Amino acid sequence: MDRSVVLSIALVGATIGGVFAVAAPAAAQEFPTRSIRMVLPFPAGGGSDLVARIIAQKYSQQLGQQVIVDNRAGASGNIAADIVSKAPGDGYTIFFANSSISISPAIYKKLSFDPVKDFSAISMASSYPFVLVAHPALPVKSVKELVTLARGKPNTLDYSSAGTGTMSHMAMEMLRVKTGTRITHLPYKGAAPATVALLTGEAQVAFVVMPVAAPHIASNRLRGLGVADKVRSAVAPNVPTMIEAGVPDHVAVQWNGLLVPSKTPQAIQDKLYKEWVAAVKAPEVVQRIRAEGAEPSGNTPAEFSAFFRAEAAKWADVAKQSGTTVD
């Protein structure tokens, strides 16, 4: 072959290679060029939904495209997770995940997705602790007294939860494992009916998220026994942590955060992260999230990923020790 032809082919190849080399960064710089679908694993109207919509409004401004909230509740968040895991990795379908995705692998024998392999962690949105509360008619004023009563009368107390495999369920299973108590589980279809059951005395105890529990504790409709966090809550400072109450390492925090399909190009993940942090940490967003009783985050992908893996390991251990399964 003529040497000039060979050189021409080489130059063309180099040119094409250069085009592909800059294509990904260019695409990321242009992203997004249309609206983004943010899938939520819970129904509209709840605390997590409100936080998601607060952030979505600011996120839309940051990205320059509308972020549309899509509520896909059911199966402890697995329906929403399945939708996003199968979506194209183009950044236009994102997942406003919550704590349930760190529990599902431990209690479901068959999942259509792998929470660790199929998703990339972008950043946490917010978090708030669960608090162990009791109906005021129950003759206990501390975690220690509750444990003593439950041990003395096994399976005579009932606790309500938002459903099998939810954080409110697993928080109590953690307590049972750590204290050797037997308390009967009454699962409900959501946090609202579970809280109503507690308020009416149908159940005697439960773990309830602090934003919901705090007003009832203040009005003495429920008795706060222990906050499942490393520090006390500013909205209920007189309630000790579960750790202070004598239950080592009992931490159960409801969290929300942004995940994307792991096949999403890194440049697009970086863009989503940058604008997400700007949205979550915007003063007006921080104020509104705290008004809902939650604490805004906006941590790094590495921090969120490490937290997510630690949560999955923790709840896998609780599920194994308690024998909790769904199918």
C-alpha positions as YAML, in Angstrom:
chain: A
units: angstrom
residues:
- id: 1
  name: MET
  ca: [0.00, 0.00, 0.00]
- id: 2
  name: ASP
  ca: [1.24, 3.46, -0.88]
- id: 3
  name: ARG
  ca: [2.86, 5.19, 2.11]
- id: 4
  name: SER
  ca: [0.69, 8.30, 1.62]
- id: 5
  name: VAL
  ca: [-2.47, 6.15, 1.84]
- id: 6
  name: VAL
  ca: [-1.27, 4.55, 5.08]
- id: 7
  name: LEU
  ca: [-0.62, 7.98, 6.57]
- id: 8
  name: SER
  ca: [-4.06, 9.17, 5.50]
- id: 9
  name: ILE
  ca: [-5.73, 6.16, 7.16]
- id: 10
  name: ALA
  ca: [-3.72, 6.74, 10.34]
- id: 11
  name: LEU
  ca: [-4.74, 10.39, 10.41]
- id: 12
  name: VAL
  ca: [-8.41, 9.51, 9.95]
- id: 13
  name: GLY
  ca: [-8.17, 6.94, 12.75]
- id: 14
  name: ALA
  ca: [-6.55, 9.46, 15.05]
- id: 15
  name: THR
  ca: [-9.26, 11.98, 14.24]
- id: 16
  name: ILE
  ca: [-12.08, 9.51, 14.96]
- id: 17
  name: GLY
  ca: [-10.38, 8.47, 18.19]
- id: 18
  name: GLY
  ca: [-10.14, 12.10, 19.23]
- id: 19
  name: VAL
  ca: [-13.83, 12.60, 18.53]
- id: 20
  name: PHE
  ca: [-14.76, 9.67, 20.78]
- id: 21
  name: ALA
  ca: [-12.34, 10.85, 23.45]
- id: 22
  name: VAL
  ca: [-14.10, 14.19, 23.80]
- id: 23
  name: ALA
  ca: [-17.62, 12.87, 23.21]
- id: 24
  name: ALA
  ca: [-18.27, 11.79, 26.80]
- id: 25
  name: PRO
  ca: [-17.10, 15.05, 28.44]
- id: 26
  name: ALA
  ca: [-19.00, 17.06, 25.86]
- id: 27
  name: ALA
  ca: [-22.17, 15.07, 26.51]
- id: 28
  name: ALA
  ca: [-21.73, 15.61, 30.24]
- id: 29
  name: GLN
  ca: [-21.28, 19.35, 29.72]
- id: 30
  name: GLU
  ca: [-24.51, 19.49, 27.73]
- id: 31
  name: PHE
  ca: [-26.42, 17.28, 30.23]
- id: 32
  name: PRO
  ca: [-29.25, 17.66, 30.92]
- id: 33
  name: THR
  ca: [-31.08, 18.68, 27.76]
- id: 34
  name: ARG
  ca: [-34.53, 17.49, 28.90]
- id: 35
  name: SER
  ca: [-36.49, 16.77, 32.07]
- id: 36
  name: ILE
  ca: [-35.26, 14.25, 34.63]
- id: 37
  name: ARG
  ca: [-37.43, 11.61, 36.29]
- id: 38
  name: MET
  ca: [-36.76, 11.16, 40.02]
- id: 39
  name: VAL
  ca: [-38.34, 7.89, 41.20]
- id: 40
  name: LEU
  ca: [-39.45, 7.69, 44.84]
- id: 41
  name: PRO
  ca: [-40.16, 4.38, 46.66]
- id: 42
  name: PHE
  ca: [-42.93, 5.80, 48.85]
- id: 43
  name: PRO
  ca: [-46.38, 7.39, 48.37]
- id: 44
  name: ALA
  ca: [-47.06, 11.09, 48.02]
- id: 45
  name: GLY
  ca: [-47.73, 13.14, 51.11]
- id: 46
  name: GLY
  ca: [-45.33, 11.54, 53.59]
- id: 47
  name: GLY
  ca: [-42.30, 13.13, 55.22]
- id: 48
  name: SER
  ca: [-39.81, 11.67, 52.74]
- id: 49
  name: ASP
  ca: [-41.98, 12.73, 49.82]
- id: 50
  name: LEU
  ca: [-42.08, 16.29, 51.13]
- id: 51
  name: VAL
  ca: [-38.28, 16.37, 51.49]
- id: 52
  name: ALA
  ca: [-37.89, 14.97, 47.97]
- id: 53
  name: ARG
  ca: [-40.15, 17.65, 46.50]
- id: 54
  name: ILE
  ca: [-38.37, 20.43, 48.39]
- id: 55
  name: ILE
  ca: [-35.05, 19.29, 46.93]
- id: 56
  name: ALA
  ca: [-36.49, 18.57, 43.47]
- id: 57
  name: GLN
  ca: [-37.70, 22.15, 43.16]
- id: 58
  name: LYS
  ca: [-34.23, 23.57, 43.83]
- id: 59
  name: TYR
  ca: [-32.52, 20.78, 41.87]
- id: 60
  name: SER
  ca: [-34.55, 21.77, 38.81]
- id: 61
  name: GLN
  ca: [-33.19, 25.29, 39.09]
- id: 62
  name: GLN
  ca: [-29.63, 24.06, 39.49]
- id: 63
  name: LEU
  ca: [-29.78, 21.70, 36.50]
- id: 64
  name: GLY
  ca: [-31.77, 24.02, 34.28]
- id: 65
  name: GLN
  ca: [-34.30, 21.27, 33.55]
- id: 66
  name: GLN
  ca: [-37.41, 20.12, 35.40]
- id: 67
  name: VAL
  ca: [-36.95, 17.25, 37.86]
- id: 68
  name: ILE
  ca: [-40.23, 15.33, 37.89]
- id: 69
  name: VAL
  ca: [-41.09, 13.36, 41.04]
- id: 70
  name: ASP
  ca: [-42.49, 9.89, 40.28]
- id: 71
  name: ASN
  ca: [-43.94, 8.04, 43.30]
- id: 72
  name: ARG
  ca: [-43.68, 4.26, 42.88]
- id: 73
  name: ALA
  ca: [-44.45, 2.80, 46.31]
- id: 74
  name: GLY
  ca: [-44.67, -0.88, 47.19]
- id: 75
  name: ALA
  ca: [-42.68, -3.95, 48.22]
- id: 76
  name: SER
  ca: [-40.54, -2.00, 50.72]
- id: 77
  name: GLY
  ca: [-39.15, 0.17, 47.93]
- id: 78
  name: ASN
  ca: [-38.22, -2.72, 45.63]
- id: 79
  name: ILE
  ca: [-40.64, -1.68, 42.87]
- id: 80
  name: ALA
  ca: [-38.99, 1.72, 42.52]
- id: 81
  name: ALA
  ca: [-35.49, 0.24, 42.79]
- id: 82
  name: ASP
  ca: [-36.25, -2.26, 40.03]
- id: 83
  name: ILE
  ca: [-37.48, 0.51, 37.73]
- id: 84
  name: VAL
  ca: [-34.34, 2.57, 38.15]
- id: 85
  name: SER
  ca: [-31.93, -0.37, 37.98]
- id: 86
  name: LYS
  ca: [-33.32, -1.25, 34.53]
- id: 87
  name: ALA
  ca: [-33.33, 2.34, 33.26]
- id: 88
  name: PRO
  ca: [-30.74, 3.58, 30.76]
- id: 89
  name: GLY
  ca: [-27.66, 4.94, 32.46]
- id: 90
  name: ASP
  ca: [-28.05, 8.36, 30.93]
- id: 91
  name: GLY
  ca: [-28.83, 10.41, 34.02]
- id: 92
  name: TYR
  ca: [-32.46, 11.00, 33.09]
- id: 93
  name: THR
  ca: [-33.86, 8.42, 35.54]
- id: 94
  name: ILE
  ca: [-32.58, 8.81, 39.08]
- id: 95
  name: PHE
  ca: [-33.55, 7.23, 42.39]
- id: 96
  name: PHE
  ca: [-34.48, 9.09, 45.58]
- id: 97
  name: ALA
  ca: [-33.85, 6.01, 47.70]
- id: 98
  name: ASN
  ca: [-34.54, 5.51, 51.37]
- id: 99
  name: SER
  ca: [-33.35, 3.18, 54.12]
- id: 100
  name: SER
  ca: [-35.37, 0.21, 52.88]
- id: 101
  name: ILE
  ca: [-32.93, -0.51, 50.06]
- id: 102
  name: SER
  ca: [-30.23, -1.29, 52.63]
- id: 103
  name: ILE
  ca: [-32.55, -3.80, 54.33]
- id: 104
  name: SER
  ca: [-34.09, -5.60, 51.33]
- id: 105
  name: PRO
  ca: [-31.08, -7.80, 50.44]
- id: 106
  name: ALA
  ca: [-31.16, -9.27, 53.94]
- id: 107
  name: ILE
  ca: [-34.84, -10.24, 54.02]
- id: 108
  name: TYR
  ca: [-35.81, -10.94, 50.39]
- id: 109
  name: LYS
  ca: [-34.49, -14.21, 48.98]
- id: 110
  name: LYS
  ca: [-35.01, -13.03, 45.41]
- id: 111
  name: LEU
  ca: [-34.41, -9.50, 44.19]
- id: 112
  name: SER
  ca: [-34.39, -8.35, 40.58]
- id: 113
  name: PHE
  ca: [-31.53, -5.98, 41.36]
- id: 114
  name: ASP
  ca: [-28.35, -5.80, 43.42]
- id: 115
  name: PRO
  ca: [-28.42, -2.66, 45.60]
- id: 116
  name: VAL
  ca: [-24.62, -2.43, 45.67]
- id: 117
  name: LYS
  ca: [-23.68, -3.47, 42.13]
- id: 118
  name: ASP
  ca: [-26.57, -1.93, 40.20]
- id: 119
  name: PHE
  ca: [-26.44, 1.55, 41.74]
- id: 120
  name: SER
  ca: [-23.91, 4.30, 42.30]
- id: 121
  name: ALA
  ca: [-24.30, 6.46, 45.39]
- id: 122
  name: ILE
  ca: [-24.37, 10.18, 44.60]
- id: 123
  name: SER
  ca: [-25.18, 11.91, 47.90]
- id: 124
  name: MET
  ca: [-27.45, 11.66, 50.93]
- id: 125
  name: ALA
  ca: [-30.40, 14.04, 51.12]
- id: 126
  name: SER
  ca: [-31.49, 13.97, 54.74]
- id: 127
  name: SER
  ca: [-31.86, 11.79, 57.79]
- id: 128
  name: TYR
  ca: [-33.79, 11.61, 61.03]
- id: 129
  name: PRO
  ca: [-33.78, 9.08, 63.85]
- id: 130
  name: PHE
  ca: [-36.41, 6.69, 65.08]
- id: 131
  name: VAL
  ca: [-37.50, 6.98, 68.68]
- id: 132
  name: LEU
  ca: [-38.85, 4.17, 70.85]
- id: 133
  name: VAL
  ca: [-42.21, 5.28, 72.20]
- id: 134
  name: ALA
  ca: [-44.81, 3.66, 74.44]
- id: 135
  name: HIS
  ca: [-48.50, 4.19, 74.99]
- id: 136
  name: PRO
  ca: [-48.88, 6.12, 78.28]
- id: 137
  name: ALA
  ca: [-51.05, 3.34, 79.73]
- id: 138
  name: LEU
  ca: [-48.08, 0.98, 79.64]
- id: 139
  name: PRO
  ca: [-46.41, 1.06, 83.10]
- id: 140
  name: VAL
  ca: [-42.88, 1.80, 81.88]
- id: 141
  name: LYS
  ca: [-40.90, 5.03, 81.87]
- id: 142
  name: SER
  ca: [-37.58, 3.84, 80.50]
- id: 143
  name: VAL
  ca: [-36.05, 1.34, 78.10]
- id: 144
  name: LYS
  ca: [-34.80, -0.67, 81.06]
- id: 145
  name: GLU
  ca: [-38.30, -0.94, 82.51]
- id: 146
  name: LEU
  ca: [-39.69, -1.98, 79.12]
- id: 147
  name: VAL
  ca: [-37.05, -4.69, 78.74]
- id: 148
  name: THR
  ca: [-37.74, -5.96, 82.26]
- id: 149
  name: LEU
  ca: [-41.49, -6.10, 81.57]
- id: 150
  name: ALA
  ca: [-41.01, -7.82, 78.20]
- id: 151
  name: ARG
  ca: [-38.69, -10.41, 79.68]
- id: 152
  name: GLY
  ca: [-41.06, -11.11, 82.56]
- id: 153
  name: LYS
  ca: [-44.07, -11.45, 80.26]
- id: 154
  name: PRO
  ca: [-42.80, -12.70, 76.88]
- id: 155
  name: ASN
  ca: [-45.11, -12.24, 73.87]
- id: 156
  name: THR
  ca: [-47.69, -10.28, 75.85]
- id: 157
  name: LEU
  ca: [-46.69, -6.89, 74.44]
- id: 158
  name: ASP
  ca: [-47.41, -5.85, 70.85]
- id: 159
  name: TYR
  ca: [-45.42, -3.44, 68.70]
- id: 160
  name: SER
  ca: [-46.63, -1.80, 65.53]
- id: 161
  name: SER
  ca: [-44.57, -1.14, 62.41]
- id: 162
  name: ALA
  ca: [-45.00, 0.29, 58.93]
- id: 163
  name: GLY
  ca: [-44.70, -3.24, 57.56]
- id: 164
  name: THR
  ca: [-42.39, -6.23, 57.48]
- id: 165
  name: GLY
  ca: [-38.92, -5.26, 56.43]
- id: 166
  name: THR
  ca: [-39.36, -1.55, 57.06]
- id: 167
  name: MET
  ca: [-36.98, 0.37, 59.28]
- id: 168
  name: SER
  ca: [-39.57, 0.63, 62.07]
- id: 169
  name: HIS
  ca: [-39.79, -3.16, 62.06]
- id: 170
  name: MET
  ca: [-36.05, -3.78, 61.95]
- id: 171
  name: ALA
  ca: [-35.34, -1.19, 64.67]
- id: 172
  name: MET
  ca: [-37.47, -3.23, 67.08]
- id: 173
  name: GLU
  ca: [-35.93, -6.48, 65.89]
- id: 174
  name: MET
  ca: [-32.53, -4.99, 66.68]
- id: 175
  name: LEU
  ca: [-33.76, -4.19, 70.20]
- id: 176
  name: ARG
  ca: [-35.14, -7.69, 70.63]
- id: 177
  name: VAL
  ca: [-31.87, -9.27, 69.47]
- id: 178
  name: LYS
  ca: [-29.77, -7.08, 71.75]
- id: 179
  name: THR
  ca: [-31.96, -7.58, 74.84]
- id: 180
  name: GLY
  ca: [-33.30, -11.11, 74.37]
- id: 181
  name: THR
  ca: [-36.92, -9.98, 74.60]
- id: 182
  name: ARG
  ca: [-39.99, -11.36, 72.84]
- id: 183
  name: ILE
  ca: [-42.53, -8.78, 71.68]
- id: 184
  name: THR
  ca: [-45.22, -9.56, 69.11]
- id: 185
  name: HIS
  ca: [-45.02, -7.79, 65.76]
- id: 186
  name: LEU
  ca: [-48.12, -6.11, 64.34]
- id: 187
  name: PRO
  ca: [-47.27, -5.00, 60.78]
- id: 188
  name: TYR
  ca: [-49.42, -2.30, 59.15]
- id: 189
  name: LYS
  ca: [-49.58, -0.93, 55.62]
- id: 190
  name: GLY
  ca: [-47.58, 2.20, 56.25]
- id: 191
  name: ALA
  ca: [-46.31, 4.40, 59.04]
- id: 192
  name: ALA
  ca: [-49.57, 6.35, 59.49]
- id: 193
  name: PRO
  ca: [-51.78, 3.38, 60.49]
- id: 194
  name: ALA
  ca: [-48.95, 1.98, 62.62]
- id: 195
  name: THR
  ca: [-48.81, 5.23, 64.57]
- id: 196
  name: VAL
  ca: [-52.60, 5.32, 64.93]
- id: 197
  name: ALA
  ca: [-52.51, 1.80, 66.36]
- id: 198
  name: LEU
  ca: [-50.05, 2.97, 68.98]
- id: 199
  name: LEU
  ca: [-52.02, 6.09, 69.85]
- id: 200
  name: THR
  ca: [-55.22, 4.10, 70.30]
- id: 201
  name: GLY
  ca: [-53.54, 1.43, 72.44]
- id: 202
  name: GLU
  ca: [-53.92, -1.34, 69.88]
- id: 203
  name: ALA
  ca: [-50.14, -1.65, 70.14]
- id: 204
  name: GLN
  ca: [-48.15, -0.79, 73.24]
- id: 205
  name: VAL
  ca: [-44.76, 0.20, 71.81]
- id: 206
  name: ALA
  ca: [-43.13, 1.10, 68.52]
- id: 207
  name: PHE
  ca: [-40.24, 2.84, 66.84]
- id: 208
  name: VAL
  ca: [-41.57, 6.00, 65.18]
- id: 209
  name: VAL
  ca: [-39.62, 8.62, 63.23]
- id: 210
  name: MET
  ca: [-38.87, 11.64, 65.37]
- id: 211
  name: PRO
  ca: [-40.78, 14.20, 63.23]
- id: 212
  name: VAL
  ca: [-43.97, 12.19, 63.80]
- id: 213
  name: ALA
  ca: [-43.29, 11.19, 67.41]
- id: 214
  name: ALA
  ca: [-42.12, 14.56, 68.78]
- id: 215
  name: PRO
  ca: [-45.55, 16.31, 68.89]
- id: 216
  name: HIS
  ca: [-47.12, 13.29, 70.59]
- id: 217
  name: ILE
  ca: [-44.31, 13.12, 73.13]
- id: 218
  name: ALA
  ca: [-44.73, 16.83, 73.86]
- id: 219
  name: SER
  ca: [-48.49, 16.40, 74.36]
- id: 220
  name: ASN
  ca: [-47.99, 13.26, 76.50]
- id: 221
  name: ARG
  ca: [-49.99, 11.13, 74.10]
- id: 222
  name: LEU
  ca: [-46.89, 8.97, 73.77]
- id: 223
  name: ARG
  ca: [-43.99, 8.41, 76.14]
- id: 224
  name: GLY
  ca: [-40.51, 8.76, 74.68]
- id: 225
  name: LEU
  ca: [-38.14, 6.06, 75.91]
- id: 226
  name: GLY
  ca: [-35.07, 6.18, 73.69]
- id: 227
  name: VAL
  ca: [-33.76, 7.88, 70.54]
- id: 228
  name: ALA
  ca: [-32.12, 5.44, 68.12]
- id: 229
  name: ASP
  ca: [-29.21, 7.71, 67.28]
- id: 230
  name: LYS
  ca: [-25.73, 8.48, 68.57]
- id: 231
  name: VAL
  ca: [-26.86, 11.85, 69.94]
- id: 232
  name: ARG
  ca: [-30.06, 13.17, 71.48]
- id: 233
  name: SER
  ca: [-32.60, 14.94, 69.32]
- id: 234
  name: ALA
  ca: [-32.91, 18.71, 69.54]
- id: 235
  name: VAL
  ca: [-36.71, 18.42, 69.32]
- id: 236
  name: ALA
  ca: [-36.90, 16.00, 72.28]
- id: 237
  name: PRO
  ca: [-33.77, 16.72, 74.35]
- id: 238
  name: ASN
  ca: [-35.08, 15.02, 77.48]
- id: 239
  name: VAL
  ca: [-35.33, 11.63, 75.78]
- id: 240
  name: PRO
  ca: [-32.04, 9.69, 76.14]
- id: 241
  name: THR
  ca: [-30.45, 7.81, 73.27]
- id: 242
  name: MET
  ca: [-30.91, 4.05, 73.17]
- id: 243
  name: ILE
  ca: [-27.18, 3.78, 73.85]
- id: 244
  name: GLU
  ca: [-27.51, 5.97, 76.95]
- id: 245
  name: ALA
  ca: [-30.46, 3.81, 77.98]
- id: 246
  name: GLY
  ca: [-28.22, 0.74, 78.03]
- id: 247
  name: VAL
  ca: [-28.62, -0.79, 74.57]
- id: 248
  name: PRO
  ca: [-25.15, -0.78, 72.93]
- id: 249
  name: ASP
  ca: [-24.86, 0.44, 69.32]
- id: 250
  name: HIS
  ca: [-28.61, 0.71, 68.81]
- id: 251
  name: VAL
  ca: [-28.84, 3.18, 65.92]
- id: 252
  name: ALA
  ca: [-31.77, 3.21, 63.49]
- id: 253
  name: VAL
  ca: [-31.91, 6.27, 61.26]
- id: 254
  name: GLN
  ca: [-34.32, 6.88, 58.41]
- id: 255
  name: TRP
  ca: [-32.31, 8.30, 55.53]
- id: 256
  name: ASN
  ca: [-32.93, 9.39, 51.96]
- id: 257
  name: GLY
  ca: [-30.39, 9.83, 49.21]
- id: 258
  name: LEU
  ca: [-29.72, 9.98, 45.50]
- id: 259
  name: LEU
  ca: [-28.70, 6.84, 43.61]
- id: 260
  name: VAL
  ca: [-28.29, 6.32, 39.86]
- id: 261
  name: PRO
  ca: [-27.79, 3.21, 37.72]
- id: 262
  name: SER
  ca: [-24.14, 2.18, 38.06]
- id: 263
  name: LYS
  ca: [-23.78, 2.24, 34.26]
- id: 264
  name: THR
  ca: [-24.25, 6.02, 34.28]
- id: 265
  name: PRO
  ca: [-21.09, 7.73, 32.91]
- id: 266
  name: GLN
  ca: [-18.88, 9.19, 35.62]
- id: 267
  name: ALA
  ca: [-19.00, 12.64, 34.09]
- id: 268
  name: ILE
  ca: [-22.80, 12.70, 34.38]
- id: 269
  name: GLN
  ca: [-22.62, 11.35, 37.94]
- id: 270
  name: ASP
  ca: [-20.24, 14.20, 38.77]
- id: 271
  name: LYS
  ca: [-22.65, 16.75, 37.29]
- id: 272
  name: LEU
  ca: [-25.58, 15.29, 39.22]
- id: 273
  name: TYR
  ca: [-23.54, 15.36, 42.43]
- id: 274
  name: LYS
  ca: [-22.34, 18.93, 42.01]
- id: 275
  name: GLU
  ca: [-25.81, 20.35, 41.46]
- id: 276
  name: TRP
  ca: [-27.35, 18.07, 44.11]
- id: 277
  name: VAL
  ca: [-25.06, 19.40, 46.84]
- id: 278
  name: ALA
  ca: [-25.77, 22.95, 45.73]
- id: 279
  name: ALA
  ca: [-29.51, 22.25, 46.00]
- id: 280
  name: VAL
  ca: [-29.45, 20.38, 49.33]
- id: 281
  name: LYS
  ca: [-27.20, 22.96, 51.00]
- id: 282
  name: ALA
  ca: [-29.06, 26.00, 49.71]
- id: 283
  name: PRO
  ca: [-30.16, 28.03, 52.80]
- id: 284
  name: GLU
  ca: [-33.85, 27.97, 51.89]
- id: 285
  name: VAL
  ca: [-33.75, 24.19, 51.35]
- id: 286
  name: VAL
  ca: [-31.93, 23.59, 54.64]
- id: 287
  name: GLN
  ca: [-34.53, 25.66, 56.46]
- id: 288
  name: ARG
  ca: [-37.46, 23.81, 54.89]
- id: 289
  name: ILE
  ca: [-35.96, 20.34, 55.48]
- id: 290
  name: ARG
  ca: [-35.28, 21.13, 59.13]
- id: 291
  name: ALA
  ca: [-38.86, 22.38, 59.45]
- id: 292
  name: GLU
  ca: [-39.92, 18.84, 58.51]
- id: 293
  name: GLY
  ca: [-37.88, 17.51, 61.43]
- id: 294
  name: ALA
  ca: [-35.06, 16.14, 59.28]
- id: 295
  name: GLU
  ca: [-31.39, 17.04, 59.01]
- id: 296
  name: PRO
  ca: [-30.03, 17.85, 55.52]
- id: 297
  name: SER
  ca: [-26.84, 16.14, 54.38]
- id: 298
  name: GLY
  ca: [-25.22, 16.56, 50.97]
- id: 299
  name: ASN
  ca: [-22.24, 14.29, 51.70]
- id: 300
  name: THR
  ca: [-19.77, 13.02, 49.08]
- id: 301
  name: PRO
  ca: [-20.32, 9.92, 46.92]
- id: 302
  name: ALA
  ca: [-17.53, 8.13, 48.81]
- id: 303
  name: GLU
  ca: [-19.07, 8.98, 52.18]
- id: 304
  name: PHE
  ca: [-22.55, 7.99, 51.07]
- id: 305
  name: SER
  ca: [-21.30, 4.73, 49.53]
- id: 306
  name: ALA
  ca: [-19.43, 3.77, 52.71]
- id: 307
  name: PHE
  ca: [-22.48, 4.60, 54.83]
- id: 308
  name: PHE
  ca: [-24.76, 2.58, 52.53]
- id: 309
  name: ARG
  ca: [-22.53, -0.51, 52.70]
- id: 310
  name: ALA
  ca: [-22.28, -0.25, 56.49]
- id: 311
  name: GLU
  ca: [-26.07, -0.01, 56.76]
- id: 312
  name: ALA
  ca: [-26.54, -3.07, 54.54]
- id: 313
  name: ALA
  ca: [-24.10, -5.09, 56.67]
- id: 314
  name: LYS
  ca: [-25.76, -3.98, 59.91]
- id: 315
  name: TRP
  ca: [-29.28, -4.92, 58.87]
- id: 316
  name: ALA
  ca: [-28.11, -8.20, 57.36]
- id: 317
  name: ASP
  ca: [-26.75, -9.13, 60.77]
- id: 318
  name: VAL
  ca: [-30.01, -8.13, 62.50]
- id: 319
  name: ALA
  ca: [-32.09, -10.08, 59.98]
- id: 320
  name: LYS
  ca: [-29.93, -13.17, 60.44]
- id: 321
  name: GLN
  ca: [-30.06, -13.07, 64.23]
- id: 322
  name: SER
  ca: [-33.78, -12.35, 64.36]
- id: 323
  name: GLY
  ca: [-34.71, -14.74, 61.56]
- id: 324
  name: THR
  ca: [-36.56, -12.02, 59.66]
- id: 325
  name: THR
  ca: [-37.54, -12.90, 56.08]
- id: 326
  name: VAL
  ca: [-40.26, -11.83, 53.68]
- id: 327
  name: ASP
  ca: [-40.27, -14.60, 51.05]
...
